[in-house]
Amino acid sequence: AWADWYEYDTSTHQIAANTTVGWLLRHADGETYSKVFLDVASYTDITARFTTQAADTAQFAGTEQSVSATFADDATMLC
């Protein structure tokens, strides 16, 4: 479930990425997949790491890639 991507510390009120949870996403072509993991430095700094399996292949090959986002404390972001 999407709610499992983080762990919340009730004593410090900090969140951390749950590194044991990842997602397998199917691309729009229906035959390409990516493994995705989230890293959370803070609730405003998030990095998504992913490795892609090309269509008609049997394994995830290639280099892990990432994309990062930093959000302002008082910002509202729409995707």
C-alpha positions, 0 to 999 in steps of 0.5 A, a space after each residue: 500500500 502507498 501508506 507503507 512507504 514511510 515510517 513515523 517516529 512518534 517521539 521525534 515526529 520525524 518520518 523516514 523512508 521504509 527501505 523494505 518497501 518498493 513498488 513495481 510499476 508497469 509503463 503505458 506500453 504494458 510491457 516495460 516495468 520499473 522497480 521504484 523505491 523512495 528515500 526521504 531525507 525529510 518531509 520536504 526532500 524526497 528522492 525516487 530511485 528506479 531501475 527499468 526492465 525493457 520490454 521483451 527482457 527477463 531481468 532488470 538491467 542497467 544503472 539505477 536512476 533517481 529523481 529528487 524533489 524539494 518542497 517548501 514548508 508552506 507550499 502546495 504542489 499539484 502534479 
